[in-house]
Amino acid sequence: MARGQTYFDDPLHYQTELRQAAAVTPDDVQRVARQYLTTGRVVLSMVPAGKLELASKPTQPYVNVTAAPESTSRGGTR
């Protein structure tokens, strides 16, 4: 209610958001998925250091961008 009052000058604005969310149909979801989930997309997995097996697709090629401990102490990256 506080967010609705702060941003929309309406403490009951959450009801509008609930109606909008309920109005989304399976066709809407499929249409948006076809538009944005294409072969050109990027899959980003943020996982705890040392837990690369938790990545979205651990069997696919990936780039580990975690800096090595010695390079972070000097402020650099590899």
HTML snippet that shows the backbone in 3Dmol.js (N, CA, C, O; Angstrom):
<script src="https://3Dmol.org/build/3Dmol-min.js"></script>
<div id="view" style="width:600px;height:400px;position:relative"></div>
<script>
const pdb = `
ATOM      1  N   MET A   1       0.813  -1.176   0.000  1.00  0.00           N
ATOM      2  CA  MET A   1       0.000   0.000   0.000  1.00  0.00           C
ATOM      3  C   MET A   1       0.867   1.255   0.000  1.00  0.00           C
ATOM      4  O   MET A   1       0.554   2.244  -0.662  1.00  0.00           O
ATOM      5  N   ALA A   2       1.954   1.195   0.749  1.00  0.00           N
ATOM      6  CA  ALA A   2       2.846   2.353   0.794  1.00  0.00           C
ATOM      7  C   ALA A   2       3.460   2.610  -0.576  1.00  0.00           C
ATOM      8  O   ALA A   2       3.585   3.764  -0.987  1.00  0.00           O
ATOM      9  N   ARG A   3       3.843   1.559  -1.287  1.00  0.00           N
ATOM     10  CA  ARG A   3       4.410   1.721  -2.629  1.00  0.00           C
ATOM     11  C   ARG A   3       3.377   2.333  -3.566  1.00  0.00           C
ATOM     12  O   ARG A   3       3.692   3.239  -4.338  1.00  0.00           O
ATOM     13  N   GLY A   4       2.154   1.842  -3.498  1.00  0.00           N
ATOM     14  CA  GLY A   4       1.105   2.392  -4.344  1.00  0.00           C
ATOM     15  C   GLY A   4       0.869   3.866  -4.064  1.00  0.00           C
ATOM     16  O   GLY A   4       0.691   4.663  -4.986  1.00  0.00           O
ATOM     17  N   GLN A   5       0.868   4.221  -2.797  1.00  0.00           N
ATOM     18  CA  GLN A   5       0.669   5.620  -2.434  1.00  0.00           C
ATOM     19  C   GLN A   5       1.852   6.475  -2.888  1.00  0.00           C
ATOM     20  O   GLN A   5       1.675   7.581  -3.399  1.00  0.00           O
ATOM     21  N   THR A   6       3.057   5.946  -2.694  1.00  0.00           N
ATOM     22  CA  THR A   6       4.266   6.702  -3.031  1.00  0.00           C
ATOM     23  C   THR A   6       4.407   6.920  -4.530  1.00  0.00           C
ATOM     24  O   THR A   6       4.668   8.038  -4.974  1.00  0.00           O
ATOM     25  N   TYR A   7       4.235   5.860  -5.312  1.00  0.00           N
ATOM     26  CA  TYR A   7       4.516   5.952  -6.738  1.00  0.00           C
ATOM     27  C   TYR A   7       3.300   6.268  -7.606  1.00  0.00           C
ATOM     28  O   TYR A   7       3.450   6.786  -8.712  1.00  0.00           O
ATOM     29  N   PHE A   8       2.099   5.963  -7.117  1.00  0.00           N
ATOM     30  CA  PHE A   8       0.903   6.131  -7.949  1.00  0.00           C
ATOM     31  C   PHE A   8      -0.168   6.996  -7.290  1.00  0.00           C
ATOM     32  O   PHE A   8      -1.246   7.191  -7.851  1.00  0.00           O
ATOM     33  N   ASP A   9       0.132   7.511  -6.105  1.00  0.00           N
ATOM     34  CA  ASP A   9      -0.829   8.315  -5.356  1.00  0.00           C
ATOM     35  C   ASP A   9      -2.130   7.545  -5.129  1.00  0.00           C
ATOM     36  O   ASP A   9      -3.218   8.119  -5.110  1.00  0.00           O
ATOM     37  N   ASP A  10      -1.987   6.226  -4.958  1.00  0.00           N
ATOM     38  CA  ASP A  10      -3.143   5.359  -4.771  1.00  0.00           C
ATOM     39  C   ASP A  10      -2.734   4.165  -3.917  1.00  0.00           C
ATOM     40  O   ASP A  10      -2.048   3.271  -4.412  1.00  0.00           O
ATOM     41  N   PRO A  11      -3.135   4.126  -2.652  1.00  0.00           N
ATOM     42  CA  PRO A  11      -2.735   3.013  -1.797  1.00  0.00           C
ATOM     43  C   PRO A  11      -3.302   1.667  -2.246  1.00  0.00           C
ATOM     44  O   PRO A  11      -2.810   0.619  -1.828  1.00  0.00           O
ATOM     45  N   LEU A  12      -4.318   1.686  -3.084  1.00  0.00           N
ATOM     46  CA  LEU A  12      -4.919   0.432  -3.559  1.00  0.00           C
ATOM     47  C   LEU A  12      -4.440   0.065  -4.970  1.00  0.00           C
ATOM     48  O   LEU A  12      -5.052  -0.767  -5.638  1.00  0.00           O
ATOM     49  N   HIS A  13      -3.363   0.679  -5.409  1.00  0.00           N
ATOM     50  CA  HIS A  13      -2.836   0.412  -6.760  1.00  0.00           C
ATOM     51  C   HIS A  13      -2.472  -1.056  -6.944  1.00  0.00           C
ATOM     52  O   HIS A  13      -2.489  -1.549  -8.072  1.00  0.00           O
ATOM     53  N   TYR A  14      -2.150  -1.755  -5.891  1.00  0.00           N
ATOM     54  CA  TYR A  14      -1.800  -3.179  -6.015  1.00  0.00           C
ATOM     55  C   TYR A  14      -2.944  -3.957  -6.662  1.00  0.00           C
ATOM     56  O   TYR A  14      -2.703  -4.956  -7.340  1.00  0.00           O
ATOM     57  N   GLN A  15      -4.179  -3.513  -6.462  1.00  0.00           N
ATOM     58  CA  GLN A  15      -5.324  -4.203  -7.063  1.00  0.00           C
ATOM     59  C   GLN A  15      -5.274  -4.087  -8.589  1.00  0.00           C
ATOM     60  O   GLN A  15      -5.608  -5.040  -9.293  1.00  0.00           O
ATOM     61  N   THR A  16      -4.868  -2.946  -9.092  1.00  0.00           N
ATOM     62  CA  THR A  16      -4.707  -2.768 -10.536  1.00  0.00           C
ATOM     63  C   THR A  16      -3.641  -3.710 -11.067  1.00  0.00           C
ATOM     64  O   THR A  16      -3.821  -4.340 -12.109  1.00  0.00           O
ATOM     65  N   GLU A  17      -2.521  -3.805 -10.341  1.00  0.00           N
ATOM     66  CA  GLU A  17      -1.433  -4.692 -10.778  1.00  0.00           C
ATOM     67  C   GLU A  17      -1.877  -6.149 -10.758  1.00  0.00           C
ATOM     68  O   GLU A  17      -1.505  -6.916 -11.646  1.00  0.00           O
ATOM     69  N   LEU A  18      -2.656  -6.539  -9.772  1.00  0.00           N
ATOM     70  CA  LEU A  18      -3.163  -7.915  -9.716  1.00  0.00           C
ATOM     71  C   LEU A  18      -4.089  -8.198 -10.894  1.00  0.00           C
ATOM     72  O   LEU A  18      -4.014  -9.270 -11.496  1.00  0.00           O
ATOM     73  N   ARG A  19      -4.960  -7.252 -11.227  1.00  0.00           N
ATOM     74  CA  ARG A  19      -5.857  -7.429 -12.383  1.00  0.00           C
ATOM     75  C   ARG A  19      -5.056  -7.546 -13.673  1.00  0.00           C
ATOM     76  O   ARG A  19      -5.372  -8.369 -14.533  1.00  0.00           O
ATOM     77  N   GLN A  20      -4.019  -6.723 -13.807  1.00  0.00           N
ATOM     78  CA  GLN A  20      -3.192  -6.782 -15.016  1.00  0.00           C
ATOM     79  C   GLN A  20      -2.480  -8.128 -15.122  1.00  0.00           C
ATOM     80  O   GLN A  20      -2.425  -8.714 -16.204  1.00  0.00           O
ATOM     81  N   ALA A  21      -1.943  -8.616 -14.025  1.00  0.00           N
ATOM     82  CA  ALA A  21      -1.247  -9.904 -14.037  1.00  0.00           C
ATOM     83  C   ALA A  21      -2.215 -11.039 -14.344  1.00  0.00           C
ATOM     84  O   ALA A  21      -1.865 -11.972 -15.067  1.00  0.00           O
ATOM     85  N   ALA A  22      -3.425 -10.969 -13.803  1.00  0.00           N
ATOM     86  CA  ALA A  22      -4.416 -12.016 -14.037  1.00  0.00           C
ATOM     87  C   ALA A  22      -4.911 -12.013 -15.483  1.00  0.00           C
ATOM     88  O   ALA A  22      -5.399 -13.034 -15.969  1.00  0.00           O
ATOM     89  N   ALA A  23      -4.791 -10.886 -16.169  1.00  0.00           N
ATOM     90  CA  ALA A  23      -5.258 -10.776 -17.549  1.00  0.00           C
ATOM     91  C   ALA A  23      -4.292 -11.391 -18.557  1.00  0.00           C
ATOM     92  O   ALA A  23      -4.655 -11.561 -19.721  1.00  0.00           O
ATOM     93  N   VAL A  24      -3.082 -11.725 -18.144  1.00  0.00           N
ATOM     94  CA  VAL A  24      -2.098 -12.326 -19.054  1.00  0.00           C
ATOM     95  C   VAL A  24      -2.551 -13.743 -19.380  1.00  0.00           C
ATOM     96  O   VAL A  24      -2.849 -14.537 -18.488  1.00  0.00           O
ATOM     97  N   THR A  25      -2.596 -14.045 -20.672  1.00  0.00           N
ATOM     98  CA  THR A  25      -3.060 -15.357 -21.117  1.00  0.00           C
ATOM     99  C   THR A  25      -1.876 -16.239 -21.515  1.00  0.00           C
ATOM    100  O   THR A  25      -0.772 -15.736 -21.725  1.00  0.00           O
ATOM    101  N   PRO A  26      -2.098 -17.535 -21.619  1.00  0.00           N
ATOM    102  CA  PRO A  26      -1.031 -18.413 -22.118  1.00  0.00           C
ATOM    103  C   PRO A  26      -0.554 -17.993 -23.513  1.00  0.00           C
ATOM    104  O   PRO A  26       0.632 -18.106 -23.824  1.00  0.00           O
ATOM    105  N   ASP A  27      -1.469 -17.514 -24.344  1.00  0.00           N
ATOM    106  CA  ASP A  27      -1.064 -17.037 -25.670  1.00  0.00           C
ATOM    107  C   ASP A  27      -0.128 -15.837 -25.570  1.00  0.00           C
ATOM    108  O   ASP A  27       0.815 -15.719 -26.352  1.00  0.00           O
ATOM    109  N   ASP A  28      -0.383 -14.943 -24.608  1.00  0.00           N
ATOM    110  CA  ASP A  28       0.506 -13.802 -24.383  1.00  0.00           C
ATOM    111  C   ASP A  28       1.910 -14.279 -24.035  1.00  0.00           C
ATOM    112  O   ASP A  28       2.897 -13.779 -24.574  1.00  0.00           O
ATOM    113  N   VAL A  29       1.990 -15.244 -23.133  1.00  0.00           N
ATOM    114  CA  VAL A  29       3.291 -15.769 -22.702  1.00  0.00           C
ATOM    115  C   VAL A  29       4.014 -16.412 -23.878  1.00  0.00           C
ATOM    116  O   VAL A  29       5.212 -16.197 -24.062  1.00  0.00           O
ATOM    117  N   GLN A  30       3.298 -17.195 -24.670  1.00  0.00           N
ATOM    118  CA  GLN A  30       3.919 -17.851 -25.819  1.00  0.00           C
ATOM    119  C   GLN A  30       4.382 -16.831 -26.857  1.00  0.00           C
ATOM    120  O   GLN A  30       5.459 -16.984 -27.434  1.00  0.00           O
ATOM    121  N   ARG A  31       3.585 -15.799 -27.099  1.00  0.00           N
ATOM    122  CA  ARG A  31       3.957 -14.771 -28.066  1.00  0.00           C
ATOM    123  C   ARG A  31       5.240 -14.064 -27.641  1.00  0.00           C
ATOM    124  O   ARG A  31       6.132 -13.846 -28.461  1.00  0.00           O
ATOM    125  N   VAL A  32       5.335 -13.708 -26.371  1.00  0.00           N
ATOM    126  CA  VAL A  32       6.523 -13.023 -25.872  1.00  0.00           C
ATOM    127  C   VAL A  32       7.725 -13.968 -25.875  1.00  0.00           C
ATOM    128  O   VAL A  32       8.840 -13.551 -26.189  1.00  0.00           O
ATOM    129  N   ALA A  33       7.505 -15.224 -25.531  1.00  0.00           N
ATOM    130  CA  ALA A  33       8.605 -16.197 -25.548  1.00  0.00           C
ATOM    131  C   ALA A  33       9.156 -16.352 -26.963  1.00  0.00           C
ATOM    132  O   ALA A  33      10.371 -16.393 -27.157  1.00  0.00           O
ATOM    133  N   ARG A  34       8.259 -16.438 -27.956  1.00  0.00           N
ATOM    134  CA  ARG A  34       8.725 -16.556 -29.355  1.00  0.00           C
ATOM    135  C   ARG A  34       9.504 -15.321 -29.778  1.00  0.00           C
ATOM    136  O   ARG A  34      10.444 -15.416 -30.567  1.00  0.00           O
ATOM    137  N   GLN A  35       9.119 -14.170 -29.262  1.00  0.00           N
ATOM    138  CA  GLN A  35       9.792 -12.933 -29.653  1.00  0.00           C
ATOM    139  C   GLN A  35      11.168 -12.795 -29.011  1.00  0.00           C
ATOM    140  O   GLN A  35      12.115 -12.363 -29.669  1.00  0.00           O
ATOM    141  N   TYR A  36      11.291 -13.155 -27.742  1.00  0.00           N
ATOM    142  CA  TYR A  36      12.528 -12.864 -27.009  1.00  0.00           C
ATOM    143  C   TYR A  36      13.413 -14.077 -26.734  1.00  0.00           C
ATOM    144  O   TYR A  36      14.624 -13.915 -26.580  1.00  0.00           O
ATOM    145  N   LEU A  37      12.864 -15.263 -26.670  1.00  0.00           N
ATOM    146  CA  LEU A  37      13.678 -16.437 -26.354  1.00  0.00           C
ATOM    147  C   LEU A  37      14.112 -17.119 -27.648  1.00  0.00           C
ATOM    148  O   LEU A  37      13.702 -18.239 -27.952  1.00  0.00           O
ATOM    149  N   THR A  38      14.934 -16.428 -28.380  1.00  0.00           N
ATOM    150  CA  THR A  38      15.394 -16.913 -29.679  1.00  0.00           C
ATOM    151  C   THR A  38      16.779 -17.536 -29.546  1.00  0.00           C
ATOM    152  O   THR A  38      17.358 -17.551 -28.460  1.00  0.00           O
ATOM    153  N   THR A  39      17.297 -18.039 -30.634  1.00  0.00           N
ATOM    154  CA  THR A  39      18.623 -18.668 -30.602  1.00  0.00           C
ATOM    155  C   THR A  39      19.721 -17.654 -30.333  1.00  0.00           C
ATOM    156  O   THR A  39      20.821 -18.034 -29.932  1.00  0.00           O
ATOM    157  N   GLY A  40      19.450 -16.378 -30.542  1.00  0.00           N
ATOM    158  CA  GLY A  40      20.458 -15.355 -30.315  1.00  0.00           C
ATOM    159  C   GLY A  40      20.517 -14.873 -28.870  1.00  0.00           C
ATOM    160  O   GLY A  40      21.248 -13.931 -28.563  1.00  0.00           O
ATOM    161  N   ARG A  41      19.771 -15.496 -27.998  1.00  0.00           N
ATOM    162  CA  ARG A  41      19.731 -15.018 -26.615  1.00  0.00           C
ATOM    163  C   ARG A  41      20.987 -15.437 -25.865  1.00  0.00           C
ATOM    164  O   ARG A  41      21.734 -16.309 -26.307  1.00  0.00           O
ATOM    165  N   VAL A  42      21.200 -14.805 -24.735  1.00  0.00           N
ATOM    166  CA  VAL A  42      22.322 -15.126 -23.858  1.00  0.00           C
ATOM    167  C   VAL A  42      21.753 -15.685 -22.569  1.00  0.00           C
ATOM    168  O   VAL A  42      20.817 -15.120 -22.003  1.00  0.00           O
ATOM    169  N   VAL A  43      22.313 -16.793 -22.098  1.00  0.00           N
ATOM    170  CA  VAL A  43      21.909 -17.365 -20.818  1.00  0.00           C
ATOM    171  C   VAL A  43      22.980 -16.992 -19.809  1.00  0.00           C
ATOM    172  O   VAL A  43      24.144 -17.359 -19.965  1.00  0.00           O
ATOM    173  N   LEU A  44      22.590 -16.272 -18.788  1.00  0.00           N
ATOM    174  CA  LEU A  44      23.525 -15.821 -17.761  1.00  0.00           C
ATOM    175  C   LEU A  44      23.213 -16.555 -16.473  1.00  0.00           C
ATOM    176  O   LEU A  44      22.086 -16.504 -15.982  1.00  0.00           O
ATOM    177  N   SER A  45      24.200 -17.233 -15.927  1.00  0.00           N
ATOM    178  CA  SER A  45      24.038 -17.906 -14.639  1.00  0.00           C
ATOM    179  C   SER A  45      24.974 -17.256 -13.643  1.00  0.00           C
ATOM    180  O   SER A  45      26.185 -17.195 -13.855  1.00  0.00           O
ATOM    181  N   MET A  46      24.409 -16.778 -12.569  1.00  0.00           N
ATOM    182  CA  MET A  46      25.227 -16.224 -11.482  1.00  0.00           C
ATOM    183  C   MET A  46      25.188 -17.245 -10.357  1.00  0.00           C
ATOM    184  O   MET A  46      24.146 -17.481  -9.745  1.00  0.00           O
ATOM    185  N   VAL A  47      26.335 -17.841 -10.099  1.00  0.00           N
ATOM    186  CA  VAL A  47      26.412 -18.895  -9.094  1.00  0.00           C
ATOM    187  C   VAL A  47      27.527 -18.566  -8.112  1.00  0.00           C
ATOM    188  O   VAL A  47      28.438 -17.802  -8.435  1.00  0.00           O
ATOM    189  N   PRO A  48      27.460 -19.135  -6.922  1.00  0.00           N
ATOM    190  CA  PRO A  48      28.535 -18.882  -5.958  1.00  0.00           C
ATOM    191  C   PRO A  48      29.885 -19.346  -6.502  1.00  0.00           C
ATOM    192  O   PRO A  48      29.958 -20.330  -7.238  1.00  0.00           O
ATOM    193  N   ALA A  49      30.940 -18.640  -6.141  1.00  0.00           N
ATOM    194  CA  ALA A  49      32.282 -19.006  -6.574  1.00  0.00           C
ATOM    195  C   ALA A  49      32.564 -20.457  -6.189  1.00  0.00           C
ATOM    196  O   ALA A  49      32.269 -20.879  -5.071  1.00  0.00           O
ATOM    197  N   GLY A  50      33.127 -21.203  -7.111  1.00  0.00           N
ATOM    198  CA  GLY A  50      33.468 -22.593  -6.859  1.00  0.00           C
ATOM    199  C   GLY A  50      32.297 -23.549  -7.040  1.00  0.00           C
ATOM    200  O   GLY A  50      32.445 -24.743  -6.780  1.00  0.00           O
ATOM    201  N   LYS A  51      31.143 -23.065  -7.476  1.00  0.00           N
ATOM    202  CA  LYS A  51      29.955 -23.910  -7.643  1.00  0.00           C
ATOM    203  C   LYS A  51      29.472 -23.878  -9.090  1.00  0.00           C
ATOM    204  O   LYS A  51      28.279 -23.721  -9.346  1.00  0.00           O
ATOM    205  N   LEU A  52      30.392 -24.027 -10.029  1.00  0.00           N
ATOM    206  CA  LEU A  52      30.040 -23.930 -11.444  1.00  0.00           C
ATOM    207  C   LEU A  52      29.038 -25.001 -11.865  1.00  0.00           C
ATOM    208  O   LEU A  52      28.359 -24.836 -12.878  1.00  0.00           O
ATOM    209  N   GLU A  53      28.932 -26.088 -11.113  1.00  0.00           N
ATOM    210  CA  GLU A  53      27.961 -27.128 -11.461  1.00  0.00           C
ATOM    211  C   GLU A  53      26.522 -26.633 -11.298  1.00  0.00           C
ATOM    212  O   GLU A  53      25.587 -27.270 -11.784  1.00  0.00           O
ATOM    213  N   LEU A  54      26.345 -25.506 -10.619  1.00  0.00           N
ATOM    214  CA  LEU A  54      25.010 -24.932 -10.452  1.00  0.00           C
ATOM    215  C   LEU A  54      24.607 -24.032 -11.623  1.00  0.00           C
ATOM    216  O   LEU A  54      23.505 -23.483 -11.635  1.00  0.00           O
ATOM    217  N   ALA A  55      25.486 -23.883 -12.592  1.00  0.00           N
ATOM    218  CA  ALA A  55      25.186 -23.042 -13.753  1.00  0.00           C
ATOM    219  C   ALA A  55      23.977 -23.592 -14.495  1.00  0.00           C
ATOM    220  O   ALA A  55      23.679 -24.784 -14.411  1.00  0.00           O
ATOM    221  N   SER A  56      23.293 -22.735 -15.209  1.00  0.00           N
ATOM    222  CA  SER A  56      22.080 -23.089 -15.928  1.00  0.00           C
ATOM    223  C   SER A  56      22.266 -24.314 -16.822  1.00  0.00           C
ATOM    224  O   SER A  56      21.449 -25.235 -16.803  1.00  0.00           O
ATOM    225  N   LYS A  57      23.336 -24.320 -17.597  1.00  0.00           N
ATOM    226  CA  LYS A  57      23.620 -25.442 -18.502  1.00  0.00           C
ATOM    227  C   LYS A  57      25.076 -25.845 -18.323  1.00  0.00           C
ATOM    228  O   LYS A  57      25.915 -25.510 -19.160  1.00  0.00           O
ATOM    229  N   PRO A  58      25.389 -26.554 -17.252  1.00  0.00           N
ATOM    230  CA  PRO A  58      26.800 -26.839 -16.947  1.00  0.00           C
ATOM    231  C   PRO A  58      27.502 -27.704 -17.981  1.00  0.00           C
ATOM    232  O   PRO A  58      28.732 -27.728 -18.016  1.00  0.00           O
ATOM    233  N   THR A  59      26.759 -28.416 -18.827  1.00  0.00           N
ATOM    234  CA  THR A  59      27.412 -29.259 -19.832  1.00  0.00           C
ATOM    235  C   THR A  59      27.737 -28.490 -21.107  1.00  0.00           C
ATOM    236  O   THR A  59      28.449 -29.003 -21.970  1.00  0.00           O
ATOM    237  N   GLN A  60      27.228 -27.273 -21.237  1.00  0.00           N
ATOM    238  CA  GLN A  60      27.495 -26.451 -22.412  1.00  0.00           C
ATOM    239  C   GLN A  60      28.763 -25.634 -22.187  1.00  0.00           C
ATOM    240  O   GLN A  60      29.149 -25.403 -21.041  1.00  0.00           O
ATOM    241  N   PRO A  61      29.412 -25.196 -23.255  1.00  0.00           N
ATOM    242  CA  PRO A  61      30.596 -24.348 -23.095  1.00  0.00           C
ATOM    243  C   PRO A  61      30.219 -23.058 -22.355  1.00  0.00           C
ATOM    244  O   PRO A  61      29.140 -22.507 -22.575  1.00  0.00           O
ATOM    245  N   TYR A  62      31.085 -22.591 -21.503  1.00  0.00           N
ATOM    246  CA  TYR A  62      30.823 -21.365 -20.761  1.00  0.00           C
ATOM    247  C   TYR A  62      32.129 -20.642 -20.509  1.00  0.00           C
ATOM    248  O   TYR A  62      33.213 -21.206 -20.663  1.00  0.00           O
ATOM    249  N   VAL A  63      32.009 -19.401 -20.125  1.00  0.00           N
ATOM    250  CA  VAL A  63      33.166 -18.596 -19.770  1.00  0.00           C
ATOM    251  C   VAL A  63      33.046 -18.259 -18.300  1.00  0.00           C
ATOM    252  O   VAL A  63      32.049 -17.672 -17.880  1.00  0.00           O
ATOM    253  N   ASN A  64      34.034 -18.617 -17.519  1.00  0.00           N
ATOM    254  CA  ASN A  64      34.055 -18.298 -16.099  1.00  0.00           C
ATOM    255  C   ASN A  64      34.721 -16.933 -15.963  1.00  0.00           C
ATOM    256  O   ASN A  64      35.915 -16.792 -16.224  1.00  0.00           O
ATOM    257  N   VAL A  65      33.953 -15.937 -15.557  1.00  0.00           N
ATOM    258  CA  VAL A  65      34.499 -14.585 -15.463  1.00  0.00           C
ATOM    259  C   VAL A  65      34.899 -14.212 -14.046  1.00  0.00           C
ATOM    260  O   VAL A  65      35.195 -13.050 -13.769  1.00  0.00           O
ATOM    261  N   THR A  66      34.911 -15.188 -13.148  1.00  0.00           N
ATOM    262  CA  THR A  66      35.339 -14.924 -11.781  1.00  0.00           C
ATOM    263  C   THR A  66      36.843 -14.673 -11.771  1.00  0.00           C
ATOM    264  O   THR A  66      37.623 -15.485 -12.267  1.00  0.00           O
ATOM    265  N   ALA A  67      37.233 -13.553 -11.207  1.00  0.00           N
ATOM    266  CA  ALA A  67      38.659 -13.229 -11.130  1.00  0.00           C
ATOM    267  C   ALA A  67      39.341 -14.173 -10.153  1.00  0.00           C
ATOM    268  O   ALA A  67      38.761 -14.563  -9.140  1.00  0.00           O
ATOM    269  N   ALA A  68      40.562 -14.532 -10.464  1.00  0.00           N
ATOM    270  CA  ALA A  68      41.351 -15.363  -9.555  1.00  0.00           C
ATOM    271  C   ALA A  68      41.657 -14.551  -8.298  1.00  0.00           C
ATOM    272  O   ALA A  68      41.816 -13.333  -8.387  1.00  0.00           O
ATOM    273  N   PRO A  69      41.742 -15.187  -7.139  1.00  0.00           N
ATOM    274  CA  PRO A  69      41.966 -14.448  -5.891  1.00  0.00           C
ATOM    275  C   PRO A  69      43.166 -13.516  -5.927  1.00  0.00           C
ATOM    276  O   PRO A  69      43.095 -12.405  -5.401  1.00  0.00           O
ATOM    277  N   GLU A  70      44.277 -13.946  -6.541  1.00  0.00           N
ATOM    278  CA  GLU A  70      45.455 -13.088  -6.547  1.00  0.00           C
ATOM    279  C   GLU A  70      45.245 -11.845  -7.412  1.00  0.00           C
ATOM    280  O   GLU A  70      45.817 -10.793  -7.124  1.00  0.00           O
ATOM    281  N   SER A  71      44.433 -11.951  -8.467  1.00  0.00           N
ATOM    282  CA  SER A  71      44.230 -10.765  -9.311  1.00  0.00           C
ATOM    283  C   SER A  71      43.265  -9.789  -8.672  1.00  0.00           C
ATOM    284  O   SER A  71      43.351  -8.588  -8.931  1.00  0.00           O
ATOM    285  N   THR A  72      42.333 -10.272  -7.831  1.00  0.00           N
ATOM    286  CA  THR A  72      41.405  -9.331  -7.182  1.00  0.00           C
ATOM    287  C   THR A  72      42.118  -8.538  -6.110  1.00  0.00           C
ATOM    288  O   THR A  72      41.734  -7.402  -5.831  1.00  0.00           O
ATOM    289  N   SER A  73      43.152  -9.110  -5.498  1.00  0.00           N
ATOM    290  CA  SER A  73      43.853  -8.364  -4.463  1.00  0.00           C
ATOM    291  C   SER A  73      44.640  -7.199  -5.031  1.00  0.00           C
ATOM    292  O   SER A  73      44.924  -6.231  -4.326  1.00  0.00           O
ATOM    293  N   ARG A  74      45.000  -7.293  -6.329  1.00  0.00           N
ATOM    294  CA  ARG A  74      45.706  -6.194  -6.979  1.00  0.00           C
ATOM    295  C   ARG A  74      44.754  -5.296  -7.756  1.00  0.00           C
ATOM    296  O   ARG A  74      45.168  -4.295  -8.339  1.00  0.00           O
ATOM    297  N   GLY A  75      43.470  -5.664  -7.760  1.00  0.00           N
ATOM    298  CA  GLY A  75      42.487  -4.854  -8.451  1.00  0.00           C
ATOM    299  C   GLY A  75      42.378  -5.126  -9.931  1.00  0.00           C
ATOM    300  O   GLY A  75      41.648  -4.422 -10.628  1.00  0.00           O
ATOM    301  N   GLY A  76      43.085  -6.131 -10.439  1.00  0.00           N
ATOM    302  CA  GLY A  76      43.041  -6.434 -11.864  1.00  0.00           C
ATOM    303  C   GLY A  76      42.143  -7.624 -12.142  1.00  0.00           C
ATOM    304  O   GLY A  76      41.613  -8.249 -11.223  1.00  0.00           O
ATOM    305  N   THR A  77      41.978  -7.928 -13.414  1.00  0.00           N
ATOM    306  CA  THR A  77      41.228  -9.110 -13.831  1.00  0.00           C
ATOM    307  C   THR A  77      42.018  -9.829 -14.888  1.00  0.00           C
ATOM    308  O   THR A  77      42.958  -9.276 -15.458  1.00  0.00           O
ATOM    309  N   ARG A  78      41.647 -11.039 -15.146  1.00  0.00           N
ATOM    310  CA  ARG A  78      42.297 -11.829 -16.185  1.00  0.00           C
ATOM    311  C   ARG A  78      41.477 -11.829 -17.434  1.00  0.00           C
ATOM    312  O   ARG A  78      41.863 -12.445 -18.427  1.00  0.00           O
TER     313      ARG A  78
END
`;
const viewer = $3Dmol.createViewer("view");
viewer.addModel(pdb, "pdb");
viewer.setStyle({}, {cartoon: {color: "spectrum"}});
viewer.zoomTo();
viewer.render();
</script>
